[in-house]
Amino acid sequence: MLSQTTAFDAMQARLRAAAELFGLEDAVFKVLLTPNRCVIVSLPVHMDDGRWEVFTGFRVQHNMARGPSKGGIRYDPGVTLDEIKAGAAWNTWKTAVVDVPFGGGKGGIICDPSTLSMGELERLTRRYTAEVMDLIGPDRDVPGIDMGTNAQTMAWVLDTYSMHLRETANGVVTGKPVGLGGSLGRTEATGRGVLISAREAMQRLGKPLAGATFAVQGFGNVGSQSARLLHEAGARMVAVSDRRGAIRNDRGIDVHALIKHHQEARTVVGFKGAEPMDPAELLLMSVDLLVPAATDNVITEANAAKVRAKVVVEGANGPTAPEADPILLSNGVLVVPDILANAGGVTVSYFEWVQNRIGFYWREREVNERLVEYMTHAFAAVFATTDKYKTNPRIGAYILALGRVSQAMRYRGFYA
Ligand code: NAD
């Protein structure tokens, strides 16, 4: 039977396990179990053909003890309040794991951006921004990009917010175009974080990254940037997939040539330097590194026992179901959990926000160097916590985050 666990259930299951091991007091646990605020907004939009359509949008703030909430806005037909709640909580843990002064938030609109014109997308984004105007702000809640949104979306949010405020508030969003206060290095930041996580994990196994084999599920922002950076570090990509299918070549896939093919074909399918393969098989290949970088709940109770990768670096959010964790652990698969492995994006978002606040912009080299420092520090802290509590790295990462968030909550006290 398929698992009925929702993304938010999966988050709560990990939180419960970590809280028990950490010995978290009941009052703080109860606060962290549910989001602080969930807002549902109704968004009338004038469509190009003259009709009015009404979309549904969400903004969730899970916890703000350590700073303004931070989290992307997702445009997708499958968006649910449950997944936005899970995303907001993951961002509370992720920002605490890399130790940047943010809390966790997330937003979304139920829509299919591929069927909307630029004008419709702009009107939808501006109406959403106006509806959540009182919730967001550089010191309140800072949205960013996620699936289905991009730098242009962020520019519209910035403009709408700034017009209402009568001042330019570029710190209200991250992932903006570089010419509008965006940070150099943001586009590849999550992939660069995956690269750093992969290198550190291989080092723990006593193996170099150069020459290691890897497979990637998903070839969007995270998948393609991770693949490119791993390839440039000397690792060999033997398989990759996207929504349309999967390809493999045991001698190695030329990632730069694949990126070129993908720019034209919008899919990895049909690439000349590889053979087609069954996408389900990609997750089960005997490789050094497996990078799920597409969507949640892909390594489950049903296939976990057949995963033969030495290391799983979770580029996507929530790719492993809670029931799969003990199976991977008992088979000796080292999992670098999502709240660490894909935290490079939120780390550079923090750098973007800092640059907006000081009005002084860093060179790309400085951004990348600081990212390496934050990620390697976080990686070491997660594994030190894992060893201390004799647990797996996922629960280790949750405990590290819980420690930091609960300490901030205790300092602040409960306002009643
Ligand atoms: P994206 O929309 O750019 O790319 C998603 C890719 O996954 C596409 O290639 C799509 O075809 C593929 N895909 C979708 N479903 C698939 C399936 N069932 N099998 C194989 N491939 C499939 O999205 P993205 O920004 O790269 O995000 C991917 C994941 O990483 C999401 O879980 C997202 O929340 C997470 N994430 C993204 C960032 C970021 O900075 N973009 C940061 C942290 C986490």
Residues whose N, C-alpha, C, O or C-beta is under 5 A from the ligand:
A	BS01	NAD	M147 G148 T190 Q217 G218 F219 G220 N221 V222 G223 S241 D242 R243 A293 A294 T295 G315 A316 N317 N342 G345
